[in-house]
Amino acid sequence: MTRPFVHTGQPGRVVFGAGTVRSVAAELEALGVSRAAIVTTPGQARLGNEIAGHAGQRGVGVLPLAVMHVPVEIAAEAVTQATRLGADGLVAAGGGSAIGLAKAVALATGLPLLAIPTTYSGSEMTSNVGTTDGGEKRIVSDAKMRPRTVIYDPELTYGLPVAVSMTSGMNGMAHAVEALYAREANPLTSLMAEEAIRALAQGLPAVHAAARNAEGRAACLYGAWLSGAVLAHVGMALHHKLCHVLGGSFGLPHAETHTVVLPHAVAYTRPAAEMELRRADQALGGDAATALFELTGRLGTPRALRDIGMRETDLDRAADLAAASPYWNPRPVARAGIRALLDNAYFGRRPTA
Ligand code: NAD
């Protein structure tokens, strides 16, 4: 039986398909933008210039300033440069770091944002950003930052290194899996989440086998869109809390941490989310936690926290932090259970409830 639910639609235009980056001038025109500043990372400056070329007279300059975690000084510099250029709109080109910086500029200036994502992080669908000030991370949420238009062009992801693609895809996978048992889950988000899991589970092995596999790349980006969209609609639970603790307090890398923790968070939560996780079982072809663990094995990603910079002596403190201010989770967060979960994740053991 369908339970009562609330769904708030998030407005936004999505243009998906190989070669769609060439529609950027038309999409900017539809947004009423005639002077767009293009925000990207130094490593993707060439992509920024290419997009400026496609934008034609509607592109006024490239700001290749983005780095991980949006330091506030960089955001201030990007605002200064965008203002100096007389920009009346922004294009974010790249992964979560480029999109995060463009969001911070959109928040400060109120300029409309068009995003062209090149990873599977899903940030382009949400209205929040994590900025850092003197090493402290702060999450800000404001609808002004949600991109009005998103262009998903799988061809732009062909050059994303395979190892990065795998962990980035598992980052997207985590948004979708956790959305199934989120408190705000509804029939629409659950449908989208299941489809996201299926698309990523098909796409990632294909890209692992051949980085430029067109179908695989399209499936991954399609899954990333859906998983970002559900992330924008529902609150997150235990898995995301653990990743925020491990990234925020111990400096572990974002996508790799999601990849390692996900099977364990799912196994822990399963006893209280049996029905919700059946959609994940179906999409993955077996018990979700085990299937995710095995998928990471096939994709050659890290599987153990000890391999991505965690110290065994920090596990107790990580468990304390996660249990002290937990996010809502279907299975309540108990310190002893979390410590055991972290132990399994640390050594890369198979997940257990
Ligand atoms: P990233 O944006 O830092 O990209 C990693 C590296 O890959 C960068 O050097 C980038 O230049 C390069 N790169 C990106 N796309 C490429 C491509 N197609 N080809 C070649 N190189 C490419 O990594 P990410 O995982 O996309 O983003 C992580 C950040 O996003 C974190 O700071 C995280 O907190 C944030 N994030 C935010 C949200 C949100 O909703 N606000 C959601 C997910 C992630």
Residues whose N, C-alpha, C, O or C-beta is under 5 A from the ligand:
A	BS01	NAD	T41 G43 Q44 M68 H69 G94 G95 G96 S97 A98 T118 T119 S121 G122 S123 T126 N128 V129 G130 L156 T157 G159 L160 H254 A255
